[in-house]
Every structure is written in C-alpha cells, then in structure tokens.
Amino acid sequence: METSIAVLGAGSWGTALAAYLASHGQDTTLWVRRRTVAATMAKARRNPSYLSDVVLPASLRITANLEKAAARSTLWLIATPSHVVRSIARRLRPLASPDSRIISVAKGIENDTLLTTTQVVRSVLSPPVPAGQIGVLSGPSHAEEVGQCKPTTLVVAAPDSGFADHVQHILMSPVLRVYGNSDVLGVEIGGSVKNVISIAAGISDGIGYGDNAKAAIMARGMAEVQRLGVAMGARAETFAGLAGIGDLVVTCFSRHSRNRMLGEQVGRGISRQQAETRMKMVAEGVRTTASVHALARRYNVEMPITEAVYAILFEDKRPADAVQELMTRSAKHEDWLPGLYD
C-alpha cells in the first residue's frame, strides 16, 4: 500500500524530516502552526525560523491546516515539542481510525501525568487506533545534520513489528540507516532522559571542568537512565543501543545540542529562566528533568545526577555546590542495576 506522510510540526526536526522524506520520493505534507509562516515557507521553499539553509523540495506540501494535512495522509509523524503532543492528539482524534498509523519523534515525558509521548498518544487515540500502530522514532540525530544529508542512524520501535518494519523501509536510504526495535518504552526513556544528562554535561562545560568530568557524567548518567528504564519495564539492552548510549554521546558533545547549550549557560551562572529566554528552540530536558525527578521517586530509583540537575534548575542550587555533593557521596559499587552485588 502506498504511504502518504504528514509531518506535524515545523521546528528543526520536523523541517529536516519533511525535507528528507520529500527529497527521497515520499508523498509528504508538512504542517506549520502559523499560517503566515506556512505561506512564507511555501513561497520561499525555506523555513525562516529553523534550518533556514535547507531548501524545501518543490514536491513537499506545506499547510497550516492540521486537519487537512492529516486527512490526506496514512502515516502521521508527530514532531511537536513533547508538551504539545496531547493537544495535537486531541485535534487528530476526529480523523483517527483503525487504519491510522502514528510515529512520535518528540523526546520528553509529560509533567502532569509522567507519560511518554506514545503513551500520551495512546491515551487519547487508542481506540480507535490500535496500540500496535503507535510507535516512536529516536536516536542520535541532530536535525542540522539530517537536513544536510549527513550519514545518520535511527531506531524505530512499535509493538507491532510489521508496522516498525514498514516505517523502517520508508525511511531507509544511503544517508539514513534505521534499525527496528520492539522496546517502545526503552527507546522513549533513553531518548528523553538523556536530555537531563546532557544538561549536566553542559553545566560541567560551563563551570570549566574538563573531559574527565564529562566522561563521568555520561557513564554514571547512563547508569541512571538504565536503572529507571528497567524499573519501569524496559529492557536493559536497549540502553546500549542508538536510543541510549548513541543519543547520549551526540547530545552531550555536539554544538547543536540545545540541552547541552542550556546547561553550559547555567554552569556559567545564568539562571534557567534567562537561558530558556535566550534560546530560540525548546530545550526538552528542562521539563523532562521535573518529570524524571518525580519518576525516580515513584519507582524508588537512585538518580543522583538527575537530583543535582533538578536542584540547580528548580531550587537555585549553585552548580559548584551540587558537584561537591556528588563527589563526596558515600562509596559505591559500579553496579548498573539494583541487586547485582546481592
């Protein structure tokens, strides 16, 4: 069956995906929230706010009508910030059916409900949409590089392996390699919680610490991501893959990482509120930090780096003080999962 695709959201990632899909022969529509911006993009074939150097293919449809974009498409890619996913799903509900297929590319955890983005979509749209046809696309993938067709690898996860295989086939090309996975929760936890660790890495950069400190944050941070994921029901091995260590590496080191960038500003003494105001794009890790802080308590998971980031962002703790507390904690085994040394 021929697939028509609606990319819902014209931020940097939505723009990059829509341009990529259209340039590789896929019937693609990009939904833009603001009508005036949609008109400008349709005429100029560029997004004036995000990835302005990327030329949008002539075949890419651009519209500000969400319902129209969704109605003419058989696959919906939700590319809005995570806190907007619920409102988008509610608008899509009148168009949803057992034939609808949905992929979330948003990385985050809803603050009030502590649900991942696919869980949010399922809570609104399933039924009528079968749960097996709601999946996630994640991995180390800065939009700037995807927009320039630089080699990138991703992972698509869905409960229905046939659906995951279908999306994998649509996305694959010589510049974009996609792996399949059935651990939807693990892929989402990895892609979301790594943003918290990226903020910690940025704070370390801002203070002026070196490579040793960043390596420690990444290694021990991934231990926290995995502990939480497994406690919630994800598979441990998922965090050794693209949505885990792969995404963590790219977001902790890249100049494109908005979470690392925000953390760096905070490490230099700028408040979280000021840092967010200065940024044109959303740093998902800020909201995710609050959600992960709550999840750690719900599942009784030890996450000291996350605790430190939360205290810095929301309780005005001095970054240097938080680091001192981390460094002077009681001695531990380097166990990644509870019970390893029991």
C-alpha positions in Angstrom: 0.0 0.0 0.0 1.3 3.4 -0.9 2.1 5.7 2.0 1.4 9.4 2.3 3.1 11.1 5.2 2.1 14.1 7.3 4.9 15.6 9.4 3.1 17.5 12.1 5.3 20.3 13.4 7.8 22.6 11.6 10.5 23.0 14.2 14.0 22.0 13.3 13.4 18.2 13.5 10.1 18.3 11.7 11.5 20.5 8.9 14.5 18.2 8.5 12.4 15.1 8.3 9.9 16.6 5.9 12.6 17.8 3.6 14.4 14.4 3.8 11.3 12.4 3.1 10.1 14.6 0.2 13.6 14.6 -1.4 13.7 10.8 -1.3 10.4 10.5 -3.2 7.9 10.2 -0.4 4.5 11.9 -0.7 4.9 14.3 2.2 3.0 17.1 3.8 4.4 19.4 6.4 2.0 21.1 8.9 3.1 24.5 10.1 1.3 26.0 13.1 1.3 29.6 12.0 -0.5 30.5 8.7 1.8 33.4 7.8 4.9 31.2 8.3 3.4 28.4 6.2 2.7 30.9 3.4 6.3 32.2 3.5 7.7 28.7 3.5 5.6 27.6 0.6 6.8 30.5 -1.5 10.4 30.8 -0.4 10.9 27.0 0.0 12.8 27.6 3.2 11.9 27.7 6.9 12.8 31.2 8.1 13.0 30.2 11.8 14.6 26.7 11.7 17.2 25.2 9.3 16.9 28.3 7.1 19.8 26.9 4.9 17.8 23.8 4.0 16.0 24.1 0.7 12.5 22.5 0.9 11.8 20.3 -2.2 9.1 21.5 -4.6 7.2 18.3 -4.0 6.8 19.0 -0.3 3.3 20.2 0.5 3.2 22.9 3.2 0.0 23.8 5.0 -1.3 25.5 8.2 -4.4 23.3 8.2 -3.7 20.4 10.6 -6.9 18.5 9.8 -6.2 18.8 6.0 -2.7 17.5 6.4 -3.7 14.6 8.5 -6.7 13.7 6.4 -4.7 13.2 3.2 -2.0 11.1 4.9 -1.8 7.5 6.1 1.1 7.9 8.4 1.4 10.8 10.9 4.8 11.8 12.3 4.2 14.0 15.4 7.2 16.4 15.6 6.0 19.0 18.0 7.6 19.6 21.4 6.6 16.9 23.9 4.3 19.2 25.9 2.2 19.9 22.9 1.6 16.3 21.9 -1.6 15.8 23.9 -3.3 18.9 22.3 -2.3 17.7 18.8 -3.6 14.2 19.5 -6.9 15.7 20.6 -7.2 17.6 17.4 -6.4 14.4 15.5 -9.0 12.3 17.2 -11.9 13.1 14.9 -9.7 11.8 12.0 -8.4 8.7 13.7 -9.4 5.2 12.6 -8.2 1.6 12.9 -6.1 2.3 9.8 -4.3 5.3 11.3 -0.6 4.8 11.9 1.4 7.2 14.1 5.0 7.8 14.9 6.2 10.2 17.6 9.5 11.8 17.1 9.2 14.0 20.2 11.5 13.3 23.1 10.1 14.1 26.5 7.9 13.0 29.4 4.6 14.8 30.2 4.9 16.7 33.5 1.4 16.2 35.0 0.9 12.5 34.0 4.6 11.3 33.7 3.6 9.6 30.4 5.9 9.2 27.5 4.8 10.7 24.2 3.5 7.4 22.7 1.6 6.8 26.0 0.0 10.2 25.7 -1.0 9.4 22.1 -2.4 6.1 23.1 -4.4 7.6 25.9 -6.1 9.9 23.5 -6.3 7.9 20.3 -6.4 4.2 21.2 -9.1 3.2 20.5 -9.8 3.6 17.6 -6.1 3.5 16.6 -4.7 0.0 17.5 -1.9 0.4 20.1 0.4 -1.6 17.8 0.2 1.1 15.3 1.6 3.9 17.6 5.4 3.9 17.7 8.5 6.1 18.2 11.5 7.2 16.2 14.6 8.1 18.1 18.4 8.0 18.1 21.4 10.3 17.7 20.0 12.6 15.1 20.6 16.4 15.2 18.3 18.0 12.6 21.0 20.2 11.3 22.9 17.1 10.0 19.9 15.3 8.7 18.9 18.4 6.8 22.4 18.3 5.2 22.0 14.6 4.3 25.0 13.6 6.5 25.0 9.9 7.5 22.7 9.3 10.4 21.3 6.2 12.2 17.9 5.9 14.0 15.8 3.3 15.7 12.1 2.9 15.2 10.1 1.0 17.8 6.5 -0.2 17.8 4.5 -3.0 19.5 3.6 -4.3 16.0 6.8 -5.5 14.3 5.2 -5.3 10.9 4.4 -1.6 11.5 8.0 -0.9 12.6 9.3 -2.7 9.6 7.1 -0.6 7.3 8.4 2.7 8.8 12.0 1.4 8.6 11.5 0.6 4.9 10.1 4.1 4.2 12.9 5.9 6.0 15.9 3.9 4.8 18.4 5.5 2.3 22.1 5.6 1.7 22.3 8.6 4.2 19.8 7.4 6.8 20.0 3.9 8.3 17.1 2.8 10.5 17.1 -0.2 13.0 13.9 -1.8 14.3 13.1 -2.5 17.9 10.1 -3.6 19.9 11.0 -2.0 23.2 9.0 1.2 22.8 9.3 2.2 26.4 13.1 1.7 26.5 13.6 3.7 23.3 11.5 6.6 24.7 13.1 6.6 28.2 16.6 6.6 26.6 15.7 9.4 24.2 14.1 11.5 26.8 16.2 11.1 30.0 19.5 11.5 28.2 18.5 15.2 27.8 18.7 15.6 31.6 22.2 14.1 31.5 23.1 16.4 28.6 22.2 19.4 30.7 24.5 18.1 33.4 27.3 17.8 30.8 26.7 21.3 29.7 26.8 22.6 33.3 30.2 20.9 33.6 31.4 22.6 30.5 30.1 26.0 31.7 31.8 25.7 35.0 35.1 24.9 33.2 35.6 21.2 34.2 37.4 19.0 31.7 36.9 15.8 29.8 37.3 13.6 32.9 34.2 15.2 34.5 32.1 14.9 31.3 33.1 11.3 30.9 32.0 10.5 34.4 28.7 12.4 33.9 28.0 10.4 30.8 28.9 7.0 32.2 27.1 7.4 35.5 24.3 9.2 33.9 23.6 6.3 31.6 23.6 4.1 34.6 20.7 6.3 35.9 18.9 6.2 32.6 19.1 2.4 32.6 18.1 1.9 36.2 15.0 4.0 35.7 14.1 2.3 32.4 14.4 -1.2 33.8 12.4 -0.3 36.9 9.6 1.0 34.6 9.6 -2.2 32.5 12.1 -1.5 29.7 14.8 -3.9 28.5 18.3 -3.2 29.8 20.0 -3.9 26.5 18.0 -1.1 24.8 20.2 1.5 26.5 23.3 0.1 24.9 21.8 1.0 21.5 21.1 4.1 19.4 18.4 5.5 21.7 20.6 5.0 24.8 24.3 5.5 24.6 24.2 6.6 21.0 21.9 9.5 21.7 23.6 10.4 24.9 27.0 10.8 23.2 25.8 13.1 20.5 23.7 15.3 22.8 26.5 15.7 25.4 29.2 16.7 22.9 27.5 18.3 20.0 27.5 22.1 19.4 23.9 21.5 18.0 22.6 20.2 21.4 20.2 22.7 22.8 20.2 20.9 26.2 23.9 20.9 26.5 23.9 24.6 25.5 21.4 25.5 28.1 23.4 23.6 30.7 26.5 25.4 29.7 24.8 28.8 30.2 23.6 27.7 33.7 27.1 26.5 34.5 28.4 30.0 33.8 26.0 31.5 36.3 23.0 32.4 34.1 19.6 31.4 35.6 17.5 28.6 34.0 14.8 31.2 33.1 17.3 33.5 31.4 18.9 30.6 29.5 15.5 29.5 28.2 14.6 33.0 27.2 17.8 33.4 25.1 17.1 30.2 23.2 15.0 30.1 20.0 14.4 26.4 20.3 12.9 24.3 23.1 15.3 22.5 25.4 13.2 19.5 26.2 15.5 18.5 29.0 14.2 21.2 31.4 10.6 19.9 31.5 11.9 16.3 31.4 14.1 16.9 34.4 11.0 17.7 36.5 9.3 14.5 35.2 12.3 12.2 35.8 12.7 13.7 39.3 9.2 12.6 40.0 9.6 9.2 38.3 12.7 8.4 40.3 10.6 8.9 43.5 7.7 6.9 42.2 9.9 3.9 41.3 12.4 4.4 44.2 15.4 4.6 41.8 18.6 6.3 42.9 19.4 9.1 40.3 22.0 11.5 42.0 22.9 13.3 38.8 19.3 13.9 37.9 18.7 15.1 41.5 21.6 17.5 41.2 20.3 18.9 37.8 16.8 19.3 39.3 18.2 21.2 42.3 20.2 23.5 40.1 17.3 24.2 37.6 14.4 24.4 40.0 15.8 25.1 43.5 18.5 27.6 42.6 21.4 25.4 44.0 24.8 26.6 42.9 26.3 24.2 40.3 29.6 24.0 42.1 27.8 23.0 45.3 25.9 20.3 43.5 29.1 18.9 42.1 30.7 18.9 45.5 27.8 16.9 46.9 28.1 14.4 44.1 31.8 13.9 44.5 31.5 13.4 48.3 28.7 10.9 48.3 29.4 7.6 50.2 31.4 5.0 48.3 29.5 2.8 45.9 29.9 -0.3 43.7 29.8 0.4 40.0 26.7 -1.6 39.5 24.3 -0.6 36.8 21.3 -2.4 38.1 20.0 -3.0 41.7 20.8 -6.4 43.1 23.9 -7.0 41.0 26.1 -7.5 44.1 23.4 -9.0 46.4 
